[in-house]
Amino acid sequence: MRRRTPPPPSPLPQRDGIDAVRVRLPAAGPWSTVREHLVERLSGAGAGVVDGMFDAGLVVGADGRAVPGDAPYEPGMFVWFHRELPAEVPVPFPLEIVYRDEHIVVADKPHFLATTPRGGHVTETALARLRRELGIPALGAAHRLDRLTAGLVLFTVRPEERGAYQTLFGDRRVHKEYEAVAPYDPALALPRTMSSRILKERGVLAAREVEGEPNAVSRVELIAHRPGPAAEPGLARYRLVPRTGQTHQLRVHMNALGVPILGDPLYPEVAAAVPAGDFRRPLQLLARELGFTDPVTGREHRFRSGRSLDAWAAYEDWAGPQ
């Protein structure tokens, strides 16, 4: 099997912890210049923006030199540039370091902070923030948590070792435990294992359970519960142990049990989007524990988040006025 030649390293340094965009020109196409291809590829930005990038010398080749807009199109050529990013509302919660050595960094992520750059969340992400704060430009994420979920995330220091840690997750050799706060149902028999097939379609916010061979397995346990006022059943803390890693798996399974996680904007119903900067009522889901055998050093690691879930610690403060 023929191995692909790795792309050359970026000639541009990171900006605010974000890598420059790398574009490889396709093997064939109707373009006669590099500019023509980028105008078509970046059509959403507009031809004027692309022309401005070329005029300012912001599009560079592998040697770091500016590529002129009229440079002839060369199939397979690499070019780099930095995107102009819109301002983002800072997530006003700390990103704690749980563990750090020469191979990995384990961070305790707050609610509302995305793990890696995606969509409208780029500089305000755990990866970009750690690259800036720790001075590790090559830092990479071994896995991801949803933006709305808090808790433990594993990052790798050396790019050549990242695959070994990602394989741990792909091979299900990482022990993960979550905690959630949700309504208490005295009729719900726990512990139990939920097993179903979950489908997450591109462009659709919520995942759903469908017929077919199960691809999502979660164990749900009751940790504690508190009665509510009068005859209300109250709230409960749950331990959730996923054995697979489907998108929104724990949120879907808790909803299927009739006890959707507090603060969930997607389950059981998709709620209206909140404005940027609204950090009230965070999703009450926390990645509490992470355990694995280090594939590089052989060490046994077991990490635990120091965060608490607000709806359990102080429900009135969490619920507050909308």
C-alpha positions in Angstrom: 0.0 0.0 0.0 1.4 3.3 -1.0 1.9 5.8 1.8 0.7 9.4 1.3 3.5 12.0 1.5 2.8 14.2 4.6 2.3 17.9 3.8 5.1 20.3 4.5 5.1 22.1 7.8 3.3 25.5 8.0 5.6 28.4 7.2 3.3 30.7 9.3 3.2 30.8 13.1 0.0 30.3 14.9 -2.2 33.3 15.7 -4.0 33.3 19.0 -3.4 29.6 19.3 -4.9 28.9 15.9 -3.1 27.3 13.0 -3.0 29.0 9.6 -5.3 27.5 7.0 -3.6 25.1 4.6 -5.0 24.6 1.1 -3.7 22.1 -1.4 -4.6 22.9 -5.0 -6.5 20.0 -6.7 -4.9 17.8 -9.2 -7.1 19.1 -12.0 -9.4 22.0 -12.6 -10.3 25.0 -14.8 -8.2 27.5 -12.9 -5.2 29.3 -14.6 -4.0 31.1 -11.4 -3.8 30.5 -7.7 -6.1 33.4 -7.2 -8.9 32.0 -9.4 -9.0 28.9 -7.3 -9.0 30.6 -4.0 -11.8 33.0 -5.2 -13.9 30.0 -6.0 -13.0 28.0 -2.9 -13.6 30.9 -0.6 -16.6 32.2 -2.4 -18.3 33.0 0.9 -15.6 35.6 1.7 -16.0 37.4 -1.6 -13.5 38.2 -4.3 -12.5 41.5 -2.7 -11.4 39.7 0.5 -9.2 37.2 -1.5 -7.7 40.0 -3.6 -6.9 41.9 -0.4 -5.1 38.9 1.0 -2.9 38.6 -2.1 -2.3 42.4 -2.2 -1.2 42.3 1.5 1.1 39.3 0.9 -0.9 37.1 3.3 -1.0 34.1 1.1 2.3 32.2 1.3 3.8 29.1 -0.2 5.8 26.3 1.5 9.0 28.6 1.5 7.1 31.3 3.5 7.2 33.7 0.6 4.1 35.6 -0.5 2.3 34.0 -3.5 1.2 36.7 -6.1 -2.4 36.5 -7.2 -1.3 35.9 -10.8 0.9 33.0 -9.9 0.3 30.1 -12.3 -1.9 27.3 -11.0 0.2 24.3 -10.0 -1.7 21.0 -9.2 -0.8 19.8 -5.7 0.7 23.1 -4.6 0.2 24.1 -0.9 -0.6 27.6 0.2 -1.2 29.0 3.7 -3.0 32.0 5.1 -4.7 33.1 8.3 -8.5 33.7 8.3 -9.8 37.0 9.7 -11.8 35.8 12.6 -14.8 37.6 14.1 -14.7 38.7 17.7 -15.9 36.0 20.1 -17.5 36.5 23.5 -15.0 35.2 26.1 -16.1 32.3 28.2 -15.7 33.7 31.7 -14.8 30.5 33.5 -11.3 29.0 34.3 -9.8 26.1 32.4 -8.0 24.1 35.1 -4.9 21.9 34.5 -5.3 18.5 36.3 -2.1 16.9 35.0 0.8 17.7 32.8 3.9 15.9 31.7 6.1 15.8 28.6 3.5 13.7 26.7 0.0 14.8 27.8 -2.1 17.5 29.4 -5.3 16.8 31.1 -7.6 19.8 31.5 -10.8 20.3 33.4 -13.0 22.1 30.9 -15.8 24.5 32.0 -19.3 24.5 30.5 -19.7 26.6 27.3 -16.1 26.2 26.2 -15.7 24.2 23.0 -12.9 21.7 23.0 -11.5 22.4 19.5 -12.0 25.2 16.9 -15.3 24.6 15.0 -17.9 26.8 13.5 -18.3 30.1 15.4 -16.0 29.0 18.3 -12.4 29.3 17.3 -10.2 31.3 19.6 -12.6 30.7 22.6 -11.8 27.0 22.7 -9.9 24.8 25.2 -7.3 23.9 22.6 -6.5 27.5 21.6 -6.6 28.7 25.2 -4.1 26.0 26.3 -1.8 26.6 23.4 -1.6 30.3 24.4 -1.4 29.8 28.1 1.0 26.9 28.2 3.1 28.0 25.2 2.7 24.6 23.4 1.9 25.4 19.8 1.8 21.7 18.8 -0.8 20.7 21.5 -3.6 18.6 20.0 -6.8 17.1 21.3 -7.0 13.3 21.7 -10.8 13.4 22.0 -13.6 16.0 22.4 -16.3 16.9 24.8 -19.5 18.8 23.7 -19.2 22.5 24.2 -22.0 22.4 26.8 -20.5 19.5 28.8 -17.9 20.2 31.4 -15.1 18.0 32.7 -11.9 16.1 31.7 -10.3 16.4 28.3 -7.0 14.8 27.2 -4.5 16.7 25.0 -1.3 15.5 23.5 2.0 17.5 23.6 3.8 15.8 20.7 2.1 15.4 17.3 3.8 12.2 16.5 2.2 10.6 19.7 -1.3 11.9 19.2 -2.4 8.8 17.2 -1.5 6.5 20.0 -3.7 8.3 22.5 -6.6 8.7 19.9 -6.4 4.9 19.4 -7.1 4.4 23.1 -10.5 6.1 22.6 -11.2 4.4 19.3 -10.4 1.0 20.8 -12.5 1.7 23.9 -9.6 1.3 26.3 -10.4 4.5 28.2 -12.5 4.3 31.3 -14.9 7.3 31.4 -17.4 8.2 34.0 -19.9 11.1 33.9 -22.2 12.7 36.4 -25.5 14.3 35.6 -28.3 16.0 37.5 -31.8 15.2 36.2 -35.3 14.7 37.6 -35.8 11.8 40.0 -38.2 9.1 39.0 -38.9 6.7 41.8 -40.4 4.2 39.4 -37.2 4.1 37.3 -35.3 0.9 38.1 -31.6 1.5 38.3 -28.9 0.6 37.7 -29.5 -0.4 34.1 -27.7 -0.5 30.8 -29.2 1.4 27.8 -28.5 0.0 24.4 -29.8 1.5 21.1 -28.9 2.7 17.7 -28.3 6.5 17.6 -28.3 8.5 14.4 -26.9 12.0 14.2 -27.5 13.6 10.8 -25.4 16.5 9.5 -27.2 19.8 9.8 -29.7 18.4 12.4 -29.1 19.6 15.9 -30.5 16.6 17.8 -29.6 13.0 17.5 -32.3 10.3 17.5 -32.7 6.7 18.2 -33.6 4.5 15.3 -34.2 0.8 14.5 -31.2 -1.3 13.9 -28.1 -2.9 15.5 -27.1 -0.9 18.6 -24.1 1.4 18.3 -24.5 3.2 21.7 -24.3 1.5 25.1 -24.5 3.4 28.4 -24.8 2.3 32.0 -26.9 4.5 34.2 -26.7 4.4 38.0 -28.4 6.5 40.8 -26.0 8.2 43.1 -28.4 10.2 45.3 -31.7 11.9 45.2 -33.5 14.7 46.9 -37.3 15.0 47.3 -38.9 18.1 45.9 -41.5 20.4 47.6 -44.9 18.9 48.4 -45.5 15.8 46.3 -42.8 16.6 43.6 -40.3 13.8 43.1 -37.3 16.2 43.2 -33.8 15.8 41.6 -31.2 13.1 41.4 -27.5 12.7 40.7 -26.7 10.0 38.2 -23.5 8.2 37.3 -23.2 7.5 33.6 -20.7 5.1 32.1 -20.6 5.1 28.3 -19.2 2.1 26.7 -19.3 3.7 23.2 -18.9 7.2 22.0 -21.8 8.3 19.8 -22.6 12.0 19.6 -25.0 13.1 22.4 -25.2 9.5 23.5 -25.7 10.1 27.3 -28.1 13.0 26.6 -30.2 10.8 24.3 -30.3 7.8 26.7 -31.2 9.9 29.7 -34.0 11.5 27.7 -35.2 8.0 26.6 -35.5 7.0 30.3 -37.8 10.0 30.8 -35.3 11.9 32.9 -33.6 14.4 30.5 -30.5 16.2 31.9 -31.2 19.6 33.4 -30.3 22.5 31.1 -30.3 20.4 27.9 -31.3 22.7 25.0 -31.9 19.8 22.6 -33.6 17.0 24.6 -36.5 16.4 24.9 -37.2 19.4 22.6 -34.9 21.8 20.7 -35.1 25.1 22.5 -34.6 28.5 20.9 -31.0 29.6 20.5 -29.7 31.8 23.3 -27.7 34.9 22.5 -23.9 34.9 22.6 -22.7 35.6 26.1 -25.7 34.0 27.9 -24.0 31.6 30.3 -27.0 30.9 32.5 -28.3 27.4 33.3 -25.4 25.3 32.0 -26.1 21.7 31.0 -25.8 19.6 34.1 -23.4 17.0 32.6 -19.9 16.5 33.8 -17.1 14.2 32.6 -16.0 13.2 36.1 -13.4 10.5 35.6 -10.9 9.5 33.0 -8.7 6.4 33.3 -6.3 4.6 31.0 -2.9 3.0 30.6 -0.6 5.5 28.9 0.4 4.0 25.5 3.7 5.8 25.5 5.0 5.5 29.2 3.0 2.5 30.4 1.8 4.5 33.5 -1.7 3.9 34.9 -3.6 7.1 34.9 -6.8 7.9 36.8 -8.0 11.5 36.8 -11.0 13.1 38.5 -12.7 16.4 37.9 -12.8 18.8 40.8 -16.0 20.6 39.4 -19.5 20.4 40.9 -22.8 20.6 39.1 -24.6 23.8 40.1 -28.1 22.4 40.1 -27.2 19.9 42.7 -25.0 22.2 44.8 -27.4 25.2 44.7 -30.5 24.6 42.6 -32.1 28.0 43.2 -28.9 29.8 42.0 -28.7 27.6 38.9 -32.4 27.9 38.0 -32.5 31.6 38.7 -34.6 34.0 36.6 -34.3 33.6 32.8 
